[in-house]
Amino acid sequence: MKYLRWLLFPLSLLYGLVVLMRNWFYDSGLFKSRSFNLPVIVIGNLEVGGAGKSPMAEYLVRLLKSDLKLATLSRGYGRQTKGYLTATSASTATQIGDEPAQFKQKFPDVTVAVCEKRADGIEQLAADHDLIILDDAFQHRAVTPGLSILLFDFNRLADSKLLLPAGNLREPFIGRYRADVFVVSKCPSNLSAQQQQQALQILKPLNYEQVYFTAIDYLPLQDMSGSPVGLMPDADTTVFLLTGIANTQPLLTYINEHSLNVIHHNYADHHQFTLKNIGKLANDFNSCTAAKKVIITTEKDAQRLHEPALQPLVQKLPIWVLPIGIKFLNEEGKNQFNKTIHNYVRQYTTHH
């Protein structure tokens, strides 16, 4: 794999040239980027794969929803529909994407919308909302955000900074300087001051770019309807782990802390589960002779299990859902981050 990536390096150079030219066209005004008369917060990352964008979006929703009428807007990756759609309680992952479906399930009173062209989506929402949160839109230059939050997975900070397809970057690392806030996600809870300093030396933030460190916060297990189960698997429980996410290592590490026997059914990010996939899971589960056994999946994956065609199998299985959030490594950082968000929204509203 390492040598294959080097063979792809010329394609990465070509891809990087195209991305640099595109960014220059936007920066110079040759390509138009739209601004809107309301606060717009963008959450994104430079690498492909999960850096914790959805938990950050949920954090912002919880922080702001009591004071503002807000909406989340994303592309709706993996959906089988096109154009602008507003989610309802009956919307499925096939219709709006797994992450928007997850948002709507958790925040039924918040507007959740999807649109490939984010500027068109904002235009639809602007008249009756106070704030728009754009999930995974840092590279969507057709919109000029008021505040950009850029996430970096702590475990991948030291990786090579090669562009696709030889590497994992969507755009050159210098693109980080468009952001207002850096969040280093998925840190160990006991991250040392020396490790923080090493991360800062890699990121080299500008004077105005604030940097925060967060860890994954694994929350109590739920059933498929969202009700707490009040249990955790123990060392004697066989766990069948079903995932279709970008980076499974933190989740596997967490599950292995509780169970000595984990059987992982692992699929690609945003994989649309089929009857064959769930049938294999059901057969493996039913064939297992362990006295205690359970199936665990993520919130995002659970949305794709709600598809009607899968229900005859899914409803017969004891599937638990493991929600995640984020936690700042210290209270001072959390308070400063919250203050930054509130100040941006307040100053924007006052100014306009």
N, C-alpha and C positions, 0 to 999 in steps of 0.2 A: 504493500500500500504506500509506503514511504517513497519508493522509487517511482510508482505511478504518479504520485503527486508532482514530483519533479518533472516528469514528462509533460504534465499539464501546465507547467509554469509559463510557457509562451502564451497560452490561452488566458492565463491570469493577467499577464501584461496587457494584452489586448482589452480584456474586460476592464482593467483599471483605467486604461486610457479613455474608454467610453464613459466610465463613471465620472472621471475628472472633468471631461469636457462637458458632460451634462450638468455637473455642479457649477462649473464656471458660467455656463449659459444662464443658470438661475441667478447666480451671484451678480452677474453683469446686467441682468434685466432683459436679456434676449429671450429667455423663457419667462413667462409671467407666473408669478406666485401670488396667490390671493390672500389678503388680510381681511379680517372680519371684525365687526363692531361688537365683539363680546370676547371674554377670555377663552383662549384655546390652549389646552395643555397637551403636549405630545409626549408619549412614552415610547421608547424604542431601544434598539441595541445595534451594534455594528456587526456582530457575528450572526450566522444562521444558527437556529436552535434556541432553546429556552434559556433566558437569563432571568426569568421571573417577572415578565411584563404584566401578565394577568394579575398576579397577587398585588403588584404595585397599583394597577388600575383599581382593584377592589379597595385597597387602602385609601386611595384618594376619594373614592365614592363614599366610603364610610366617614371620612374626614369632613366632607363638604355637603353631603346630601340634605342635612337638616337645615342648612342656611340658604341653599340655592336650588333652583330647579335645573338640574344638570342632565346631560345625556352622554352616553358613551357611543363612540362611532368607530367601527373597524371595517376592514375589507370583508370579513366573514370567510376566512380561509377554509376551503374544503366544501363549501356549500354548493348545491346544484341549481342555484337560482342566480339571476343577474339583476343589476341595478339597485335602486334604493329600496330598502325594506325596514319597517319598524317591527321589532319583535313583540310577540304576545306570549301569554302564558302557555299557549299551545304550540308555539314555534319549536321546530326540531332542529337538530344539528345539520340535517340535510338541507334545510331551508335557509338557515342563517349562519351556520358554522358552529363548532363546538364551544368555543370560548364565549361568543355572544349568548348562546343558549345557557351557558353556566351563569353569566352575569344576570340574565333575566330571571333565572330560578332563584338566585340569591337576593336580588333586589327588584322585586316585582313592581315597586312603585317608581322605579327609575326608568327613563326612556333608554332603550337599547336599540341602536340602529346599525345597519350595515350598508356599505356602498363602496364600490371599487374606486370611484372618483370622490375622494374625501371632500373636495371643495363643493361638489354638488350636494353631498350629504349634509355638510354644515349649512348650506343655503336652505335646505329643507327644514333644519332644526332651529335656525337662529331666531326666528320670530317669537317663539314661545319658550326659549330656554335661556338661562343666565350663564351657562358654562358648558363647553364641550371638551370631553376627554377623548383624545385620539389614541387608540391602542395600536402599537406596532406601526407607527407612521413616521419614524425619523427620516427615512429615505423618501418620503412622499413630499417632494419639494414644491408641488403645486399649491401647497398651503403654507403660509408663513405663520408659525405658532407664536403665541405670546410667551410661552415658557416651555422649554424642552428638557425632559428628564431622560438621561442616557444610562442604561444599565450595563454593567460588566460582571460576568460570572467570575467570582474570585478564583475558582479552580482552573480557569482558562486564561487568566491574565498573562501568564508567562509563555503561553503558546506562541508559535510563529505568527507574524502579522501578514501572512500571505492572503491574497484575495482569492475568491472563487475562480476556477474550480480546484486549483492546487491547494488552497487554504480554505478558511471558514469565514473570511470577512466579506461582507456585502459591499463595502466601500473602503477606501484607504483609511488607515488609523487616524490620519490627520483630520478626518471628518468629525472627530469628537469635539473639535473646537467650535462647532455650531451649537453645542448644548449649553444650557445654563446650569444644570445640576448633574453631577455624576453620582450614581448609586452603585457601590460594589456589593453585589448580591451573593447569596449562598455562602457567606463566610462561616467559618467555625465560630461557635459561641464564645470561645476563649481566645479569639484573635488577639495577638500581642501587639504592643505598640510598634515593635520592630517590623512585624508583618504589615501593619498599616503603612508604615513609612516606605516599605518596599513596593507596596501597591501604588503609592503616590509617585514614586520614582518612575514607575512604568507609565502611569497616566499623564504625569506632568500637566496638571490642570493650570489654566490661566488664572490670573488673580481673581477674576469675577466668578469663576466656576467653583461652586461649593461641592464638597465630596462627603458622602455618607456611607456607612458600612452597615449592612443588614444580614440577617441569617434567616433561614427557612424556619417558620413556626408551624410545626405539625399539630393540627387540631384534632379534637376527639372524633372517632369514627362515627359514620352515619350509615343508615340504610339507604336504599335507592330513592326513597321519598324525601330524604333530607332530615329524618328524625335520628337523634343520637341513639347509639346502641349501648353505650355505657360499658363497653368491654374493650379489652386489648388482647391480641393473641399472646400466649405465653410460649415458653421454650418447647412445650410438648405439642403445640398447634402446628399443623402443616398449612402453610399459606400458599395459595395459588395466586400469584400476582399477575394481573392483566394490565398491560400498558401499551399505549400508542403515543408516546411523548418523545421529545427530542433527546433529553438527557436523563437516563434512569438511575444513574449511580447514587445521587443523594438519597433517593427513595429506597433503593436496595439496601444501602447502609443503614437507614432508619429501621426498615422491616427486619433486617438481620439482628438488630439489637434486641428484638422481642422474640423472634422465632428462629429455631435452629434449622428448620427445614423449609426452604422457599423454592417453589417451582414457578419459574418465570415464563409466562406467555408474552413475549415481547414483539411488538410490531412497530412499524415506522411512525413518525410523528403525524398526527391527524389521520391515521389509518381508519378507513371506514370498515368497521367490523362486519363480517359476513356470517351467514348461517353456518358455513363450514368452520370459521374461526371459533364461534361460540359452541358449536357442536363438539369440536375437539376439546375445548375447555371443559364442557359438561362431561364428556366421556372420561377424561383424565381425573376429574374431581370424583365422579361416581365410582371409578375403579380404585381410588385410593382407600386403603384399609385403615388409615389412621383414625384413632378414636375421636380426635378433635381436628377439624379442618374447616377452612373458610376461604373465600375468595375476596381479595382486596383489589380495588382499582382506584384511579384518580378521579377527581371531579370532572376534568375535561373528558376523560374516557367514558365516564358514566353518561355524559350527554349523548354519546353515540350509541350507547346501549339502549336508549329509549326508543329507537326506531321500531315502528309497529311490527315489521317482519321478524324482529329478533325476540319479541315479547314471549312467544310460547316457550322458548328455551330460558330466557333471562329470568322469568318469574318463578321458575322452578329451582333457581340457584340461590344460595345464601351469599349475596354479594354485598360487601361493605365498601363504603366510599371514604377515602382519606382526604379531607380538605387540608389545604395549606394556606398560610398567610405569611406575612413578613414581620420581623421584629428588629428594631434598631439595637445596635450593640450597647448603646448607653442612652440614658434618659435625656441627657443634654443634646445629643444628636437628633433624637426624635423631636424634641421641642423646637429646635432650630429649623428642622425640615418643615414641620407643621407651620411655623411662623412664616417661612419663605413662601409657602403655598398660599396661606391666608393673605399675606401682604400683597402678593401679585394680584389676586382676585380683587382685593379691596382697592388697591391703587388703580387698577384698570377701571373698575366700576366708578370710582370717584372722578378719574380723568375724563371718562366718556359720558 
